[in-house]
Amino acid sequence: MAVAASGGCGPGEAASGARARDGGARRGLGGRAAVGPGRAMGNVLGPAAPRAPRRGEPLGSPGSFDELHRQCKEVFPQQMEGVKLIVTKTLSSHFQVTHTVHMSTLSPSSYHFNATFVGDRQLGPTEAFPTLVGDMDNSGSLNAQVLHLVAERIRTKAVFQTHQAKFVTWQFDGEYRGDDCTATLTLGNPDLLGESALKWVATLNVGYGGAHASYYHRANEQVQVGVELEANTRLQDTTFAFGYQLNLPQANMVFRGLLDSNWSVGGVLEKKLPPLPVTLALGAFLNHWKNRFHCGFSVIVG
């Protein structure tokens, strides 16, 4: 179950602060009697401030489990190598296709075709049902997702993946979204615990193979940071990563940086070229332990 938590001051903290201020005012009177509300003692004491309410408004549902780690992961830069060209075309209000060409020197060059269909039922800026997403590469490997709204509070998702002509994995998710909680049942890889809030998100997923924790914090409109910790009990391996994102809207630029426990540092700089629908991205990554360096750039159209 996911539990929502706020990064700001809660009602209990506000009440504690009010009691502390009230106690401080009483101690400042020495042996005098306390002045009641609505009366003033010279120019020292004014009308008493009203106490903060003991109970605040509910925070609301923390959202989908798939979104808990998304904000933290978006802060981290994606590793780039070689040359990548991405062209996106919107065919209608329901249908969109994307062509991706990647030319690499470390791995075989590839081509991906992605098609997305979005239904008429719109629940939010990023939620519409039903949704069908398919991605196929030049070798015939397919990755498909189907999202459907069964009831007002129940969502389902099916994921299928093939490698060339062989069926690889499948996964079914059922999600119940309450007023202040979210419960998800996954056939294959369960998520057991999550916490979310407004300006920061702290998430913990516990499974049979280990644990995955992340923390995302939005400092302001320009700065976002994320911390991620993964522990694999089967491989007896633990990794830690720190990422940050700097937004420069006046320059139409976004920079993402990365530092992890594998002695790797890296960064990606994205630059939009208005009024053209083109985005250029430059990236470089260095692993000090393995003495390995690679860089690349991509062009995104659409």
C-alpha positions as CSV (number, residue, x, y, z in Angstrom):
1,M,0.0,0.0,0.0
2,A,1.3,3.5,-0.8
3,V,1.0,6.1,1.9
4,A,1.0,9.8,1.0
5,A,3.3,12.2,3.0
6,S,3.9,15.9,2.6
7,G,7.3,17.5,2.6
8,G,6.0,20.7,4.2
9,C,5.0,21.4,7.8
10,G,2.1,19.2,8.9
11,P,-0.8,20.2,11.1
12,G,0.7,18.6,14.2
13,E,3.9,20.6,13.7
14,A,2.0,23.8,13.3
15,A,0.0,23.1,16.5
16,S,3.3,22.3,18.4
17,G,4.7,25.6,17.1
18,A,1.7,27.5,18.3
19,R,1.9,25.9,21.8
20,A,5.6,26.8,22.0
21,R,4.9,30.4,21.1
22,D,2.1,30.5,23.6
23,G,4.3,29.1,26.3
24,G,7.1,31.6,25.5
25,A,4.7,34.5,25.8
26,R,3.5,33.3,29.2
27,R,7.1,32.9,30.5
28,G,7.9,36.5,29.3
29,L,5.1,37.9,31.7
30,G,7.1,36.9,34.7
31,G,4.7,36.8,37.7
32,R,1.9,38.8,36.0
33,A,-1.4,37.3,35.0
34,A,-1.8,36.3,31.4
35,V,-3.9,38.7,29.3
36,G,-6.9,37.1,27.6
37,P,-7.7,37.4,23.9
38,G,-8.9,40.7,22.7
39,R,-7.0,42.7,25.3
40,A,-3.5,44.3,25.1
41,M,-1.0,45.0,27.8
42,G,0.5,48.3,26.7
43,N,2.3,47.8,23.4
44,V,3.7,44.4,24.3
45,L,0.9,42.0,23.8
46,G,-1.7,42.1,21.0
47,P,-4.7,40.0,20.2
48,A,-3.9,36.3,20.5
49,A,-3.4,34.5,17.2
50,P,-5.9,31.7,16.4
51,R,-4.6,28.2,16.9
52,A,-3.8,26.1,13.8
53,P,-6.4,23.4,13.1
54,R,-5.6,20.0,14.5
55,R,-6.5,18.2,11.4
56,G,-5.6,19.3,7.8
57,E,-7.1,18.4,4.5
58,P,-6.2,14.9,3.2
59,L,-3.3,14.7,0.8
60,G,-5.1,12.6,-1.7
61,S,-4.0,9.5,-3.6
62,P,-0.2,9.1,-4.2
63,G,-1.0,7.9,-7.7
64,S,0.2,4.9,-9.6
65,F,3.1,2.7,-8.4
66,D,4.7,3.1,-11.9
67,E,4.9,6.9,-11.2
68,L,6.6,6.6,-7.8
69,H,10.2,6.2,-9.2
70,R,9.5,8.1,-12.4
71,Q,10.3,11.6,-11.0
72,C,13.5,10.5,-9.5
73,K,14.6,8.6,-12.6
74,E,13.9,11.6,-14.9
75,V,16.5,13.6,-13.0
76,F,19.2,11.2,-14.0
77,P,20.8,11.6,-17.5
78,Q,20.4,8.7,-19.9
79,Q,23.7,7.4,-21.2
80,M,24.5,8.4,-24.8
81,E,26.9,6.8,-27.2
82,G,27.0,7.2,-31.0
83,V,24.4,9.1,-32.9
84,K,20.7,8.9,-32.4
85,L,17.8,10.4,-34.5
86,I,14.3,10.5,-33.2
87,V,11.3,11.6,-35.3
88,T,7.8,11.8,-33.8
89,K,4.7,12.3,-35.8
90,T,1.2,12.8,-34.4
91,L,-1.3,11.4,-36.9
92,S,-4.5,12.3,-34.9
93,S,-5.7,13.1,-31.4
94,H,-5.5,9.3,-30.6
95,F,-2.6,8.0,-32.7
96,Q,1.1,8.8,-32.6
97,V,4.2,7.1,-34.2
98,T,7.9,7.5,-33.5
99,H,10.9,6.5,-35.6
100,T,14.3,6.0,-33.8
101,V,17.6,5.4,-35.6
102,H,20.7,4.7,-33.4
103,M,24.1,4.3,-34.9
104,S,26.7,3.0,-32.4
105,T,30.3,1.9,-32.4
106,L,29.9,-0.3,-29.3
107,S,26.8,-2.2,-30.2
108,P,25.0,-3.0,-33.5
109,S,23.1,-0.1,-35.0
110,S,19.3,-0.4,-34.6
111,Y,16.0,1.0,-35.7
112,H,12.9,1.2,-33.5
113,F,9.3,1.8,-34.6
114,N,6.9,2.9,-31.8
115,A,3.1,3.3,-32.1
116,T,0.8,4.7,-29.4
117,F,-3.0,4.7,-29.3
118,V,-4.9,6.7,-26.7
119,G,-8.6,6.3,-26.0
120,D,-11.3,8.8,-25.4
121,R,-11.6,8.5,-21.6
122,Q,-9.3,11.2,-20.1
123,L,-8.8,11.2,-16.4
124,G,-5.9,13.6,-16.2
125,P,-3.1,15.3,-18.2
126,T,-1.2,12.0,-18.4
127,E,-3.9,9.4,-18.0
128,A,-6.2,8.2,-20.8
129,F,-7.9,4.9,-21.3
130,P,-7.6,2.5,-23.1
131,T,-3.9,3.0,-24.0
132,L,-1.9,0.7,-26.3
133,V,1.8,1.0,-26.8
134,G,4.0,-1.1,-29.1
135,D,7.7,-0.9,-29.9
136,M,9.4,-3.1,-32.5
137,D,13.1,-3.0,-33.6
138,N,14.7,-4.1,-36.8
139,S,15.4,-7.6,-35.5
140,G,11.7,-8.2,-34.9
141,S,11.7,-7.9,-31.1
142,L,8.5,-6.5,-29.7
143,N,7.6,-4.7,-26.4
144,A,3.9,-4.1,-26.0
145,Q,1.8,-2.6,-23.2
146,V,-2.0,-2.4,-22.8
147,L,-3.6,-0.2,-20.1
148,H,-7.3,-0.3,-19.4
149,L,-9.7,1.2,-16.8
150,V,-11.9,-1.6,-15.5
151,A,-13.8,0.6,-13.0
152,E,-13.4,4.1,-11.5
153,R,-10.8,3.0,-9.0
154,I,-9.4,-0.1,-10.7
155,R,-6.7,0.0,-13.4
156,T,-5.1,-3.0,-15.2
157,K,-2.0,-3.3,-17.3
158,A,-0.5,-6.1,-19.4
159,V,3.1,-6.1,-20.6
160,F,4.4,-8.5,-23.3
161,Q,7.9,-8.8,-24.6
162,T,9.5,-11.0,-27.3
163,H,13.0,-11.3,-28.5
164,Q,13.1,-11.9,-32.3
165,A,10.7,-14.8,-32.7
166,K,10.8,-16.0,-29.1
167,F,8.4,-15.1,-26.3
168,V,10.4,-13.7,-23.4
169,T,8.3,-12.2,-20.6
170,W,4.7,-11.2,-19.7
171,Q,3.3,-9.3,-16.7
172,F,-0.1,-8.4,-15.4
173,D,-0.8,-5.6,-13.0
174,G,-4.0,-4.8,-11.1
175,E,-4.2,-1.5,-9.3
176,Y,-6.8,-0.1,-6.8
177,R,-6.6,3.7,-6.2
178,G,-8.3,4.9,-3.1
179,D,-8.8,8.4,-1.7
180,D,-5.4,8.4,0.2
181,C,-3.8,5.1,-0.8
182,T,-2.8,3.0,-3.8
183,A,-2.6,-0.8,-3.7
184,T,-1.1,-2.8,-6.6
185,L,-0.9,-6.6,-7.2
186,T,1.7,-7.6,-9.8
187,L,1.9,-11.1,-11.2
188,G,5.7,-11.6,-11.3
189,N,7.4,-8.8,-9.5
190,P,5.4,-7.3,-6.5
191,D,5.8,-3.8,-5.1
192,L,5.0,-3.7,-1.4
193,L,5.5,-0.3,0.0
194,G,5.5,3.2,-1.3
195,E,5.3,6.7,0.1
196,S,4.7,9.9,-1.9
197,A,4.2,13.6,-1.4
198,L,3.9,16.9,-3.2
199,K,7.4,18.5,-3.6
200,W,9.3,15.3,-2.6
201,V,8.8,11.7,-3.2
202,A,10.3,8.9,-1.1
203,T,9.7,5.4,-2.3
204,L,10.6,1.9,-1.1
205,N,9.9,-1.3,-3.1
206,V,10.6,-4.6,-1.4
207,G,10.6,-7.9,-3.1
208,Y,12.0,-11.4,-2.8
209,G,15.2,-10.5,-4.8
210,G,16.0,-7.3,-2.8
211,A,14.9,-3.7,-2.3
212,H,14.8,-0.5,-4.4
213,A,14.6,2.9,-2.7
214,S,14.5,6.4,-4.2
215,Y,14.2,9.9,-3.1
216,Y,13.2,12.8,-5.3
217,H,13.1,16.5,-4.3
218,R,12.1,19.6,-6.3
219,A,14.0,22.5,-4.7
220,N,12.5,25.1,-7.1
221,E,11.5,25.6,-10.7
222,Q,15.1,25.2,-11.9
223,V,16.7,22.6,-9.6
224,Q,15.6,18.9,-9.0
225,V,17.6,16.2,-7.3
226,G,17.2,12.4,-7.0
227,V,18.9,9.7,-4.9
228,E,18.5,6.0,-5.8
229,L,19.6,2.9,-3.9
230,E,19.2,-0.7,-5.2
231,A,20.1,-3.8,-3.2
232,N,20.1,-7.3,-4.9
233,T,20.2,-10.1,-2.4
234,R,20.6,-12.8,-5.0
235,L,23.7,-11.1,-6.6
236,Q,24.8,-9.7,-3.2
237,D,25.3,-6.3,-4.9
238,T,24.3,-2.8,-3.8
239,T,24.5,0.3,-5.9
240,F,23.9,4.0,-5.1
241,A,23.4,6.9,-7.5
242,F,22.9,10.6,-7.2
243,G,21.5,12.7,-10.0
244,Y,20.4,16.3,-10.5
245,Q,18.6,18.4,-13.2
246,L,19.0,22.1,-14.0
247,N,16.4,23.8,-16.0
248,L,17.2,27.0,-17.9
249,P,14.0,28.0,-19.6
250,Q,15.2,31.3,-20.8
251,A,18.0,29.5,-22.7
252,N,15.8,26.5,-23.7
253,M,18.3,24.2,-22.1
254,V,18.2,21.3,-19.6
255,F,21.2,19.7,-18.0
256,R,21.2,16.4,-16.1
257,G,24.2,15.1,-14.1
258,L,25.0,11.7,-12.6
259,L,27.4,10.3,-9.9
260,D,27.1,6.7,-8.7
261,S,28.9,4.2,-6.5
262,N,30.5,2.5,-9.5
263,W,32.8,5.5,-9.9
264,S,30.9,6.8,-12.9
265,V,30.2,10.5,-13.6
266,G,28.3,11.8,-16.6
267,G,26.0,14.5,-17.9
268,V,23.6,15.3,-20.8
269,L,22.8,18.7,-22.1
270,E,19.6,19.2,-24.1
271,K,19.0,22.3,-26.2
272,K,15.8,23.2,-28.0
273,L,15.9,25.2,-31.2
274,P,12.7,27.1,-31.5
275,P,10.7,27.8,-33.6
276,L,11.9,24.5,-35.2
277,P,10.6,21.3,-33.5
278,V,14.1,20.1,-33.0
279,T,16.1,19.2,-29.8
280,L,19.8,18.6,-29.7
281,A,21.4,16.5,-26.9
282,L,25.0,16.0,-26.1
283,G,26.2,13.5,-23.5
284,A,29.5,12.2,-22.0
285,F,30.1,9.6,-19.3
286,L,33.3,8.5,-17.6
287,N,33.9,5.4,-15.4
288,H,37.1,6.1,-13.3
289,W,37.3,2.5,-12.0
290,K,37.2,0.8,-15.4
291,N,38.9,3.7,-17.2
292,R,36.1,3.8,-19.8
293,F,34.8,6.9,-21.5
294,H,32.1,7.3,-24.1
295,C,30.1,10.2,-25.6
296,G,27.5,10.9,-28.1
297,F,24.7,13.2,-29.4
298,S,21.2,12.8,-30.6
299,V,18.7,14.8,-32.7
300,I,15.0,14.7,-31.7
301,V,12.4,16.0,-34.2
302,G,8.8,16.4,-33.0
